[in-house]
Amino acid sequence: MHNKGTEVIPVRVLKQTALEKNIPQKSALREYLGTKDETSSTPCSRKAPKYQSLGSKSNKALSVLLVLPPMCMYEGAVKRLIPPLGLCYIAANLLKFNHKVDILDCIVEGYNTETLIAPKIYRLGITETEFAARIKNSEHDVICFSMIYSSDIDNLYQYAKIVKQVASEKIVVAGGMHASIYPERFIKDAGYYNDKPIIDFVIRGEGEFRLIELIKDLQQGRVNVHSDGLVGWSEDELFINPQYEQIQDLDDLPFPAYHKLPLEKYFHHNVPFSPYPRGNRVMQIYTSRGCPIGCTFCSSTNFNKAYRGRSVENVIEEIKYYQKKYGIDEIQFADDNLTFDKKRSIALFNELEKLNIKWCTPNGIMLNTLDEQVLDAMIRSGLYQITLSLDSGNADTLKEKHRKPVKLQRVPILMDYLQKREILMHGTLVVGMPGETIEEIEKGFKYVEKLPFNSINVFIAQALPGSELFEVSLQNGSISYEGSLYIDTAQSTLKLTDIDGSTLERIVEAFLDDYNQKIYQRDPVAWKKKYKEHQARMSTICIGKASANTASIIKANNDQAKTVCA
């Protein structure tokens, strides 16, 4: 009964050759990319505002609650506790324009609450009962949900439904990557309560200004059904608008509203993005948005493809502010491509050196952006650990299956340089891509075994919604939309290769066991630098039993301890 409008958005040619060639013609991702100016060769035409009445104007300023719902975690995963930076940016902009706003991070408020919801799958965060009580007693008019991972979609739906159950007059809005790329499926699958949609509106893309426009209209008792990036219901019909504008000058945004969070709780648990930090009061920072590279398995690159960097002055000012206000002693940069702009990154590191603060790159650095000049600037400015996004030690896999521009011949040279400067090196690998054979995986492992990583993660390839890999796999029938929402990168939950899932998992576990032993034996001093302060708690910060990777780290240390005692 609730159908999408009759207007058909024409298929447009995409700017990048690889995307144009590989993204299926009839797919939600192509439609999404084809209606964004940053990825479409033909920009969408803008429509004049068209307002629909929602009732009388509000006599008071509307109050907004931004919610990060609980997280779904597979047994063994590390319970990272990261302030929701996206929501903090949105809150800061709302405050800048004098709107009332609060943030509820259900994970930090229920960090010790682990609810088993399926075999080996847990929900981390406050219970439904506690959330219902908070919403029932709140005076917020608009409840806005966002999630980072598609695997948390059921939690978002369930907690949004609770809002309608206990306070049906409240307006429910949702956003984030999944909702932006798959808005029709997302809003319809949320379902109904008392014959009314559980989710009233979806905001696509960056929410800092789009949410402000929606709040202004709701205050006036109306909605603009042509509003940039807005999805919602109009007389029982679903309207879906392209997202047009993109924030060009990130310096215009105020610093994230971290004061709206219980920051001391994050500092107390101290399990940030990179979960074995040197500091005790760690802050996550974005210095840029976007990554134009376009790895086949990555969804972030399609959500924010155009690279936009903040000014060096703006970033340094933010770090100084946190040092003074919160006494932070470590920065973790969460950029998708921190060193993409060489000139800017060197200038940033040169200024960062003056602040005398430790930092690392948990989200990975693109190897081809690094040289000795960049590395020198990074090391001088306080870098203690770098995450190198190798992803495969097999050149053919990188080129044909990942589409990642890594020059493998340069990797040993860069790592030797880092090792001599005593910088910890964490690596990431992705195995099990479509068409990849056991022989190709083992060839990549043999290459990696010769490299002096101090730690490593091996992810089993998953078709993440929003990625090229997802759309291709969906079209050829190797996955389903529903199945792709329940993935675990430590397990072969989606069958993308001809390799038996249990066989693939055994290959990965065997490599991790062997390689972690070699890491310890090669450089026990570096091992202790990374893990000594965290060894006792490593198993306790995991859901259920430790994962293959964490278990192999613990085992390697225990085995070495036994050898020393003997």
Secondary structure by P-SEA (a helix, b strand, c coil): ccccccccccbbbbccaaaaaccccccaaaaaaaaccccccbbbbbbcbbbbbccccccccbbbbbbbcbbbbccccccccccaaaaaaaaaaaaaacccccccccccccccccccccccbbbccccaaaaaaaaaaccccbbbbbbccccaaaaaaaaaaaaaaccccbbbbbbcccccccaaaaaaacccccccccccbbbccccccaaaaaaaaaaaccccccccccccccccbbbbbccccccccccccccccccccaaaaaaaacccccccccccbbbbbbcbbbbccccccccccccccbbbbccaaaaaaaaaaaaaaccccbbbbbcccccccaaaaaaaaaaaaaaccccccccccccccccaaaaaaaaaacccbbbbcccccccccccccccccccccaaaaaaaaaaaabbbbbbbbbcccccccaaaaaaaaaaaaaccccbbbbbccccccccaaaaaaaaaccccaaaaacccccccccccccccaaaaaaaaaaaaaaaaaaaaaacaaaaaaccccccccccccccccccaaaaaaaaaaaaaaaaaac
